[in-house]
Amino acid sequence: MKTYKNTGSKDTRSGFGAGLTELGKTNPNVVALCADLTGSLKMDEFKTNHPERFFQIGIAEANMIGIAAGMTIGGKIPFTGTFANFSTGRVYDQIRQSVAYSGKNVKICASHAGLTLGEDGATHQILEDIGMMKMLPGMTVINTCDYNQTKAATLAVAEHQGPVYLRFGRPKVANFTPEDQKFEIGKAVTLTEGNDVTIIATGHLVWEALEAAKELDEKGISAEVINIHTIKPLDETAILKSVRKTKCVVTAEEHNFLGGLGESVARTLSLNHPAPQEFVATQDTFGESGEPLMLLDKYGLNAKAIAEKAEAVILRKE
C-alpha cells in the first residue's frame, strides 16, 4: 500500500497564517479581521505587512462578522479570525442573518477546533461547529488535515465566491500532503486504494486514518483512505465509488457524530447505496481539559479506534 511521510509536524493554524500572508502580497482585496487573537491565529505577519488592511476588532466577535459582511459590499474579501467556538456558537445569528442569508463573500476562519484545543477545556472545545455551519444554505465547509493543506485551502477560498467556513486546529500534527498541492473545493483526495474497507476521514484524523490503514495492512486487510477536506459540498461521487467497491465504511472526525462528516456520509449512502458504517467521533458529549493526545485517546479518536471500527464493520458486510 502507498505510504506517507511526516515531513515535520506543524500546526494547521500556521498554515492558515502562511496562506494569509501570501494572499496579502497577491490579492489587494483581501482584508483581515481578528477578535483579539492575532498571535493565536498566526495573523501577525499580515498585520505587519498590511496594517491598513488589518482590523483588530477586540473581543467583539458579533461585531467582527457584521463589519466583515459590510466590507464585501465594497468588493473586499474579508477573512475573520478567532477560535472555532467564538467563530460559530457565539456569532451564529450574525453569520446566518448578515452573511449566509445574503451570500456575502466572507471567509470565517476558525482555529483551535475540537478536543485538541486541549487544556482550555470544554467551554472552548467546540464539537458541533461543522453541523452548525453545514446547515446554513450556501455555506461551504472546509476542515483541513495538515499545514500544507491548510495553506492551500486558504489560498483557494479567496478565489471562491461566497461564504466559507474554514476549520483548523491548535496542536502540531503530521505534515504529509504535498507542499505544491492544488486545493480543489469539494474534491475528495484518495490517499490509499483498497478493497476491504473504506475509511473516510477529515481534519486531524486523516493522519490517524493512514496509521490505521498501515495497522490493518499488517493483518492482511486492504483499506482505502479518503481525505474529505470539504464537508460541504460533499464529494458524493468519490464516496460512492469507493463504497461500491469495499461495501463498508468507517468515518473519522474530531467532532460530534451528530451533525458531522459521518452523518453526511450516512445520508449519501442511504439515498444511493446503503452499506454498513461505523463512526469514529465524539458520542454526544462535551470535552474536558487535558493534553491533546491524551484527550484523543480517551475519546477514541485515534488510529487504534479507527482500525477497530474497520474490523468491526467488515464483519457486518453481507
Secondary structure, 3 states (H helix, E strand, C coil): CCCCCCCCCEEHHHHHHHHHHHHHHHCCCEEEEECCCCCCCCCHHHHHHCHHHEEECCCCHHHHHHHHHHHHHCCCEEEEEEEHHHHHCCCHHHHHHHHHCCCCCCEEEEECCCHHHCCCCCCCCCCCHHHHHHCCCCCEEEECCCHHHHHHHHHHHHHCCCCEEEECCCCEECCCCCCCCCCCCCCCEEEECCCCEEEEECCCHHHHHHHHHHHHHHCCCCEEEEECCEEECCCHHHHHHHHHHHCCEEEEEEEECCCCHHHHHHHHHHHHCCCCEEEEEECCCCCCCCCHHHHHHHCCCCHHHHHHHHHHHHHCCC
